């Protein structure tokens, strides 16, 4: 009986964690990030705008912290997304909504990952970036960024 109660609680936690973001699956674009001593990482892009054409990983810096942000490069139809994740945040993501005139980007740099076995994660920041190429230019003033922790 106790096992059933524990299984029910674990199931409810997993369900609530999975539905908290209400993102489509699979991502529109998956960008492999540089591998480091904590494993393989990828940046998932959920594009509700239809603007994303391609993406490329930038450099990583182990240690430190920078707030999440986006820099527009309209002359090359690109945006650069920066974030600081953690050693156990193997699948950071961005969710793009709106259009080129009003682009809303939610960045989740260190989303909750649920596994069956407990994992010990060091308290280290991993500063990362990805460049997205878009089908049309987006001006910096047309971008709203939200960081989801």
PyMOL commands that place a pseudoatom at each C-alpha (Angstrom):
pseudoatom trace, name=CA, resn=UNK, resi=1, chain=A, elem=C, hetatm=0, pos=[0.000, 0.000, 0.000]
pseudoatom trace, name=CA, resn=UNK, resi=2, chain=A, elem=C, hetatm=0, pos=[2.833, 2.364, 0.853]
pseudoatom trace, name=CA, resn=UNK, resi=3, chain=A, elem=C, hetatm=0, pos=[4.407, 1.713, -2.578]
pseudoatom trace, name=CA, resn=UNK, resi=4, chain=A, elem=C, hetatm=0, pos=[1.163, 2.738, -4.299]
pseudoatom trace, name=CA, resn=UNK, resi=5, chain=A, elem=C, hetatm=0, pos=[1.068, 5.996, -2.330]
pseudoatom trace, name=CA, resn=UNK, resi=6, chain=A, elem=C, hetatm=0, pos=[4.699, 6.797, -3.199]
pseudoatom trace, name=CA, resn=UNK, resi=7, chain=A, elem=C, hetatm=0, pos=[4.138, 5.898, -6.858]
pseudoatom trace, name=CA, resn=UNK, resi=8, chain=A, elem=C, hetatm=0, pos=[1.080, 8.157, -6.958]
pseudoatom trace, name=CA, resn=UNK, resi=9, chain=A, elem=C, hetatm=0, pos=[2.998, 11.098, -5.505]
pseudoatom trace, name=CA, resn=UNK, resi=10, chain=A, elem=C, hetatm=0, pos=[5.933, 10.568, -7.912]
pseudoatom trace, name=CA, resn=UNK, resi=11, chain=A, elem=C, hetatm=0, pos=[3.512, 10.316, -10.830]
pseudoatom trace, name=CA, resn=UNK, resi=12, chain=A, elem=C, hetatm=0, pos=[1.804, 13.563, -9.819]
pseudoatom trace, name=CA, resn=UNK, resi=13, chain=A, elem=C, hetatm=0, pos=[5.152, 15.374, -9.540]
pseudoatom trace, name=CA, resn=UNK, resi=14, chain=A, elem=C, hetatm=0, pos=[6.267, 14.119, -12.955]
pseudoatom trace, name=CA, resn=UNK, resi=15, chain=A, elem=C, hetatm=0, pos=[2.942, 15.066, -14.528]
pseudoatom trace, name=CA, resn=UNK, resi=16, chain=A, elem=C, hetatm=0, pos=[2.961, 18.553, -13.033]
pseudoatom trace, name=CA, resn=UNK, resi=17, chain=A, elem=C, hetatm=0, pos=[6.579, 19.116, -14.098]
pseudoatom trace, name=CA, resn=UNK, resi=18, chain=A, elem=C, hetatm=0, pos=[5.855, 17.978, -17.632]
pseudoatom trace, name=CA, resn=UNK, resi=19, chain=A, elem=C, hetatm=0, pos=[2.771, 20.135, -17.977]
pseudoatom trace, name=CA, resn=UNK, resi=20, chain=A, elem=C, hetatm=0, pos=[4.245, 23.228, -16.326]
pseudoatom trace, name=CA, resn=UNK, resi=21, chain=A, elem=C, hetatm=0, pos=[5.703, 24.523, -19.585]
pseudoatom trace, name=CA, resn=UNK, resi=22, chain=A, elem=C, hetatm=0, pos=[2.972, 23.251, -21.943]
pseudoatom trace, name=CA, resn=UNK, resi=23, chain=A, elem=C, hetatm=0, pos=[5.473, 23.055, -24.798]
pseudoatom trace, name=CA, resn=UNK, resi=24, chain=A, elem=C, hetatm=0, pos=[4.922, 21.049, -27.930]
pseudoatom trace, name=CA, resn=UNK, resi=25, chain=A, elem=C, hetatm=0, pos=[6.979, 17.957, -28.384]
pseudoatom trace, name=CA, resn=UNK, resi=26, chain=A, elem=C, hetatm=0, pos=[9.285, 17.449, -30.198]
pseudoatom trace, name=CA, resn=UNK, resi=27, chain=A, elem=C, hetatm=0, pos=[11.107, 20.782, -30.430]
pseudoatom trace, name=CA, resn=UNK, resi=28, chain=A, elem=C, hetatm=0, pos=[11.113, 22.611, -33.752]
pseudoatom trace, name=CA, resn=UNK, resi=29, chain=A, elem=C, hetatm=0, pos=[14.924, 22.663, -33.709]
pseudoatom trace, name=CA, resn=UNK, resi=30, chain=A, elem=C, hetatm=0, pos=[17.535, 20.894, -31.571]
pseudoatom trace, name=CA, resn=UNK, resi=31, chain=A, elem=C, hetatm=0, pos=[20.982, 22.493, -31.387]
pseudoatom trace, name=CA, resn=UNK, resi=32, chain=A, elem=C, hetatm=0, pos=[23.752, 20.295, -29.965]
pseudoatom trace, name=CA, resn=UNK, resi=33, chain=A, elem=C, hetatm=0, pos=[25.854, 22.258, -27.471]
pseudoatom trace, name=CA, resn=UNK, resi=34, chain=A, elem=C, hetatm=0, pos=[29.524, 21.641, -26.660]
pseudoatom trace, name=CA, resn=UNK, resi=35, chain=A, elem=C, hetatm=0, pos=[30.063, 18.583, -24.475]
pseudoatom trace, name=CA, resn=UNK, resi=36, chain=A, elem=C, hetatm=0, pos=[31.769, 19.191, -21.160]
pseudoatom trace, name=CA, resn=UNK, resi=37, chain=A, elem=C, hetatm=0, pos=[32.683, 17.257, -18.012]
pseudoatom trace, name=CA, resn=UNK, resi=38, chain=A, elem=C, hetatm=0, pos=[28.981, 17.052, -17.019]
pseudoatom trace, name=CA, resn=UNK, resi=39, chain=A, elem=C, hetatm=0, pos=[27.896, 15.381, -20.232]
pseudoatom trace, name=CA, resn=UNK, resi=40, chain=A, elem=C, hetatm=0, pos=[26.104, 16.214, -23.442]
pseudoatom trace, name=CA, resn=UNK, resi=41, chain=A, elem=C, hetatm=0, pos=[23.832, 19.220, -23.693]
pseudoatom trace, name=CA, resn=UNK, resi=42, chain=A, elem=C, hetatm=0, pos=[21.362, 20.452, -26.289]
pseudoatom trace, name=CA, resn=UNK, resi=43, chain=A, elem=C, hetatm=0, pos=[19.351, 23.629, -26.774]
pseudoatom trace, name=CA, resn=UNK, resi=44, chain=A, elem=C, hetatm=0, pos=[15.723, 22.974, -27.706]
pseudoatom trace, name=CA, resn=UNK, resi=45, chain=A, elem=C, hetatm=0, pos=[13.940, 25.638, -29.745]
pseudoatom trace, name=CA, resn=UNK, resi=46, chain=A, elem=C, hetatm=0, pos=[10.141, 25.718, -29.831]
pseudoatom trace, name=CA, resn=UNK, resi=47, chain=A, elem=C, hetatm=0, pos=[9.155, 28.046, -32.671]
pseudoatom trace, name=CA, resn=UNK, resi=48, chain=A, elem=C, hetatm=0, pos=[5.503, 29.085, -32.853]
pseudoatom trace, name=CA, resn=UNK, resi=49, chain=A, elem=C, hetatm=0, pos=[6.421, 31.967, -35.204]
pseudoatom trace, name=CA, resn=UNK, resi=50, chain=A, elem=C, hetatm=0, pos=[7.647, 30.096, -38.261]
pseudoatom trace, name=CA, resn=UNK, resi=51, chain=A, elem=C, hetatm=0, pos=[10.648, 32.462, -38.330]
pseudoatom trace, name=CA, resn=UNK, resi=52, chain=A, elem=C, hetatm=0, pos=[13.426, 30.027, -37.352]
pseudoatom trace, name=CA, resn=UNK, resi=53, chain=A, elem=C, hetatm=0, pos=[15.370, 28.661, -40.307]
pseudoatom trace, name=CA, resn=UNK, resi=54, chain=A, elem=C, hetatm=0, pos=[18.449, 27.212, -38.577]
pseudoatom trace, name=CA, resn=UNK, resi=55, chain=A, elem=C, hetatm=0, pos=[20.583, 27.408, -35.467]
pseudoatom trace, name=CA, resn=UNK, resi=56, chain=A, elem=C, hetatm=0, pos=[24.152, 27.050, -34.309]
pseudoatom trace, name=CA, resn=UNK, resi=57, chain=A, elem=C, hetatm=0, pos=[25.747, 26.679, -30.884]
pseudoatom trace, name=CA, resn=UNK, resi=58, chain=A, elem=C, hetatm=0, pos=[28.081, 29.340, -29.586]
pseudoatom trace, name=CA, resn=UNK, resi=59, chain=A, elem=C, hetatm=0, pos=[30.903, 29.075, -27.085]
pseudoatom trace, name=CA, resn=UNK, resi=60, chain=A, elem=C, hetatm=0, pos=[30.491, 27.865, -23.525]
pseudoatom trace, name=CA, resn=UNK, resi=61, chain=A, elem=C, hetatm=0, pos=[32.184, 29.243, -20.424]
pseudoatom trace, name=CA, resn=UNK, resi=62, chain=A, elem=C, hetatm=0, pos=[32.313, 27.063, -17.328]
pseudoatom trace, name=CA, resn=UNK, resi=63, chain=A, elem=C, hetatm=0, pos=[31.779, 29.083, -14.155]
pseudoatom trace, name=CA, resn=UNK, resi=64, chain=A, elem=C, hetatm=0, pos=[30.159, 32.453, -13.748]
pseudoatom trace, name=CA, resn=UNK, resi=65, chain=A, elem=C, hetatm=0, pos=[26.725, 33.879, -14.396]
pseudoatom trace, name=CA, resn=UNK, resi=66, chain=A, elem=C, hetatm=0, pos=[25.099, 36.161, -16.937]
pseudoatom trace, name=CA, resn=UNK, resi=67, chain=A, elem=C, hetatm=0, pos=[21.400, 36.948, -17.155]
pseudoatom trace, name=CA, resn=UNK, resi=68, chain=A, elem=C, hetatm=0, pos=[19.494, 35.409, -20.031]
pseudoatom trace, name=CA, resn=UNK, resi=69, chain=A, elem=C, hetatm=0, pos=[19.174, 37.723, -22.992]
pseudoatom trace, name=CA, resn=UNK, resi=70, chain=A, elem=C, hetatm=0, pos=[18.750, 38.084, -26.723]
pseudoatom trace, name=CA, resn=UNK, resi=71, chain=A, elem=C, hetatm=0, pos=[20.722, 40.252, -29.130]
pseudoatom trace, name=CA, resn=UNK, resi=72, chain=A, elem=C, hetatm=0, pos=[19.245, 40.990, -32.541]
pseudoatom trace, name=CA, resn=UNK, resi=73, chain=A, elem=C, hetatm=0, pos=[21.442, 41.140, -35.628]
pseudoatom trace, name=CA, resn=UNK, resi=74, chain=A, elem=C, hetatm=0, pos=[18.847, 42.300, -38.188]
pseudoatom trace, name=CA, resn=UNK, resi=75, chain=A, elem=C, hetatm=0, pos=[21.331, 42.790, -41.037]
pseudoatom trace, name=CA, resn=UNK, resi=76, chain=A, elem=C, hetatm=0, pos=[21.936, 39.018, -41.120]
pseudoatom trace, name=CA, resn=UNK, resi=77, chain=A, elem=C, hetatm=0, pos=[18.424, 37.914, -40.005]
pseudoatom trace, name=CA, resn=UNK, resi=78, chain=A, elem=C, hetatm=0, pos=[19.857, 36.480, -36.781]
pseudoatom trace, name=CA, resn=UNK, resi=79, chain=A, elem=C, hetatm=0, pos=[19.346, 36.590, -33.053]
pseudoatom trace, name=CA, resn=UNK, resi=80, chain=A, elem=C, hetatm=0, pos=[21.836, 35.430, -30.432]
pseudoatom trace, name=CA, resn=UNK, resi=81, chain=A, elem=C, hetatm=0, pos=[20.351, 33.883, -27.293]
pseudoatom trace, name=CA, resn=UNK, resi=82, chain=A, elem=C, hetatm=0, pos=[22.533, 33.847, -24.139]
pseudoatom trace, name=CA, resn=UNK, resi=83, chain=A, elem=C, hetatm=0, pos=[21.836, 32.063, -20.875]
pseudoatom trace, name=CA, resn=UNK, resi=84, chain=A, elem=C, hetatm=0, pos=[23.479, 30.558, -17.806]
pseudoatom trace, name=CA, resn=UNK, resi=85, chain=A, elem=C, hetatm=0, pos=[22.477, 27.004, -17.063]
pseudoatom trace, name=CA, resn=UNK, resi=86, chain=A, elem=C, hetatm=0, pos=[23.689, 24.421, -14.596]
pseudoatom trace, name=CA, resn=UNK, resi=87, chain=A, elem=C, hetatm=0, pos=[25.611, 21.162, -14.638]
pseudoatom trace, name=CA, resn=UNK, resi=88, chain=A, elem=C, hetatm=0, pos=[22.390, 19.129, -14.580]
pseudoatom trace, name=CA, resn=UNK, resi=89, chain=A, elem=C, hetatm=0, pos=[20.414, 21.328, -17.012]
pseudoatom trace, name=CA, resn=UNK, resi=90, chain=A, elem=C, hetatm=0, pos=[21.133, 19.281, -20.124]
pseudoatom trace, name=CA, resn=UNK, resi=91, chain=A, elem=C, hetatm=0, pos=[18.198, 20.580, -22.191]
pseudoatom trace, name=CA, resn=UNK, resi=92, chain=A, elem=C, hetatm=0, pos=[17.760, 24.340, -21.850]
pseudoatom trace, name=CA, resn=UNK, resi=93, chain=A, elem=C, hetatm=0, pos=[15.130, 25.702, -24.204]
pseudoatom trace, name=CA, resn=UNK, resi=94, chain=A, elem=C, hetatm=0, pos=[13.652, 28.787, -25.796]
pseudoatom trace, name=CA, resn=UNK, resi=95, chain=A, elem=C, hetatm=0, pos=[10.043, 29.250, -26.810]
pseudoatom trace, name=CA, resn=UNK, resi=96, chain=A, elem=C, hetatm=0, pos=[9.433, 31.827, -29.567]
pseudoatom trace, name=CA, resn=UNK, resi=97, chain=A, elem=C, hetatm=0, pos=[5.976, 33.348, -30.080]
pseudoatom trace, name=CA, resn=UNK, resi=98, chain=A, elem=C, hetatm=0, pos=[4.579, 36.240, -32.047]
pseudoatom trace, name=CA, resn=UNK, resi=99, chain=A, elem=C, hetatm=0, pos=[6.118, 37.605, -35.235]
pseudoatom trace, name=CA, resn=UNK, resi=100, chain=A, elem=C, hetatm=0, pos=[8.980, 39.817, -36.457]
pseudoatom trace, name=CA, resn=UNK, resi=101, chain=A, elem=C, hetatm=0, pos=[7.167, 42.959, -35.274]
pseudoatom trace, name=CA, resn=UNK, resi=102, chain=A, elem=C, hetatm=0, pos=[6.559, 41.606, -31.751]
pseudoatom trace, name=CA, resn=UNK, resi=103, chain=A, elem=C, hetatm=0, pos=[8.724, 38.608, -30.869]
pseudoatom trace, name=CA, resn=UNK, resi=104, chain=A, elem=C, hetatm=0, pos=[8.288, 37.109, -27.384]
pseudoatom trace, name=CA, resn=UNK, resi=105, chain=A, elem=C, hetatm=0, pos=[11.059, 34.737, -26.310]
pseudoatom trace, name=CA, resn=UNK, resi=106, chain=A, elem=C, hetatm=0, pos=[10.920, 32.687, -23.122]
pseudoatom trace, name=CA, resn=UNK, resi=107, chain=A, elem=C, hetatm=0, pos=[14.261, 31.198, -22.126]
pseudoatom trace, name=CA, resn=UNK, resi=108, chain=A, elem=C, hetatm=0, pos=[14.482, 28.308, -19.648]
pseudoatom trace, name=CA, resn=UNK, resi=109, chain=A, elem=C, hetatm=0, pos=[18.217, 28.031, -18.989]
pseudoatom trace, name=CA, resn=UNK, resi=110, chain=A, elem=C, hetatm=0, pos=[18.067, 25.298, -16.376]
pseudoatom trace, name=CA, resn=UNK, resi=111, chain=A, elem=C, hetatm=0, pos=[14.778, 23.408, -16.691]
pseudoatom trace, name=CA, resn=UNK, resi=112, chain=A, elem=C, hetatm=0, pos=[13.844, 20.771, -14.171]
pseudoatom trace, name=CA, resn=UNK, resi=113, chain=A, elem=C, hetatm=0, pos=[14.944, 17.318, -15.269]
pseudoatom trace, name=CA, resn=UNK, resi=114, chain=A, elem=C, hetatm=0, pos=[13.308, 14.398, -13.567]
pseudoatom trace, name=CA, resn=UNK, resi=115, chain=A, elem=C, hetatm=0, pos=[15.033, 11.048, -13.357]
pseudoatom trace, name=CA, resn=UNK, resi=116, chain=A, elem=C, hetatm=0, pos=[14.467, 7.932, -11.323]
pseudoatom trace, name=CA, resn=UNK, resi=117, chain=A, elem=C, hetatm=0, pos=[17.873, 7.995, -9.632]
pseudoatom trace, name=CA, resn=UNK, resi=118, chain=A, elem=C, hetatm=0, pos=[19.012, 10.941, -7.519]
pseudoatom trace, name=CA, resn=UNK, resi=119, chain=A, elem=C, hetatm=0, pos=[21.843, 12.883, -9.117]
pseudoatom trace, name=CA, resn=UNK, resi=120, chain=A, elem=C, hetatm=0, pos=[24.309, 15.146, -7.371]
pseudoatom trace, name=CA, resn=UNK, resi=121, chain=A, elem=C, hetatm=0, pos=[24.971, 18.335, -9.330]
pseudoatom trace, name=CA, resn=UNK, resi=122, chain=A, elem=C, hetatm=0, pos=[27.737, 20.794, -8.554]
pseudoatom trace, name=CA, resn=UNK, resi=123, chain=A, elem=C, hetatm=0, pos=[26.757, 24.420, -8.181]
pseudoatom trace, name=CA, resn=UNK, resi=124, chain=A, elem=C, hetatm=0, pos=[28.466, 25.644, -11.331]
pseudoatom trace, name=CA, resn=UNK, resi=125, chain=A, elem=C, hetatm=0, pos=[27.142, 28.055, -13.923]
pseudoatom trace, name=CA, resn=UNK, resi=126, chain=A, elem=C, hetatm=0, pos=[27.586, 27.211, -17.589]
pseudoatom trace, name=CA, resn=UNK, resi=127, chain=A, elem=C, hetatm=0, pos=[27.315, 30.323, -19.747]
pseudoatom trace, name=CA, resn=UNK, resi=128, chain=A, elem=C, hetatm=0, pos=[26.081, 29.341, -23.215]
pseudoatom trace, name=CA, resn=UNK, resi=129, chain=A, elem=C, hetatm=0, pos=[24.730, 30.865, -26.388]
pseudoatom trace, name=CA, resn=UNK, resi=130, chain=A, elem=C, hetatm=0, pos=[23.053, 29.887, -29.629]
pseudoatom trace, name=CA, resn=UNK, resi=131, chain=A, elem=C, hetatm=0, pos=[22.559, 31.848, -32.830]
pseudoatom trace, name=CA, resn=UNK, resi=132, chain=A, elem=C, hetatm=0, pos=[19.259, 31.445, -34.642]
pseudoatom trace, name=CA, resn=UNK, resi=133, chain=A, elem=C, hetatm=0, pos=[18.931, 32.411, -38.290]
pseudoatom trace, name=CA, resn=UNK, resi=134, chain=A, elem=C, hetatm=0, pos=[15.468, 33.725, -39.099]
pseudoatom trace, name=CA, resn=UNK, resi=135, chain=A, elem=C, hetatm=0, pos=[13.505, 34.048, -42.320]
pseudoatom trace, name=CA, resn=UNK, resi=136, chain=A, elem=C, hetatm=0, pos=[13.266, 37.820, -41.857]
pseudoatom trace, name=CA, resn=UNK, resi=137, chain=A, elem=C, hetatm=0, pos=[15.002, 40.498, -39.787]
pseudoatom trace, name=CA, resn=UNK, resi=138, chain=A, elem=C, hetatm=0, pos=[13.861, 41.316, -36.265]
pseudoatom trace, name=CA, resn=UNK, resi=139, chain=A, elem=C, hetatm=0, pos=[14.785, 44.621, -34.624]
pseudoatom trace, name=CA, resn=UNK, resi=140, chain=A, elem=C, hetatm=0, pos=[16.068, 44.616, -31.039]
pseudoatom trace, name=CA, resn=UNK, resi=141, chain=A, elem=C, hetatm=0, pos=[13.219, 46.835, -29.864]
pseudoatom trace, name=CA, resn=UNK, resi=142, chain=A, elem=C, hetatm=0, pos=[10.703, 44.253, -31.133]
pseudoatom trace, name=CA, resn=UNK, resi=143, chain=A, elem=C, hetatm=0, pos=[11.982, 41.509, -28.816]
pseudoatom trace, name=CA, resn=UNK, resi=144, chain=A, elem=C, hetatm=0, pos=[10.646, 40.785, -25.338]
pseudoatom trace, name=CA, resn=UNK, resi=145, chain=A, elem=C, hetatm=0, pos=[12.616, 38.286, -23.233]
pseudoatom trace, name=CA, resn=UNK, resi=146, chain=A, elem=C, hetatm=0, pos=[11.405, 36.339, -20.210]
pseudoatom trace, name=CA, resn=UNK, resi=147, chain=A, elem=C, hetatm=0, pos=[13.665, 34.057, -18.212]
pseudoatom trace, name=CA, resn=UNK, resi=148, chain=A, elem=C, hetatm=0, pos=[11.922, 31.043, -16.699]
pseudoatom trace, name=CA, resn=UNK, resi=149, chain=A, elem=C, hetatm=0, pos=[13.584, 29.544, -13.648]
for i in range(1, 149): cmd.bond("trace and resi %d" % i, "trace and resi %d" % (i + 1))
show_as sticks, trace
zoom trace
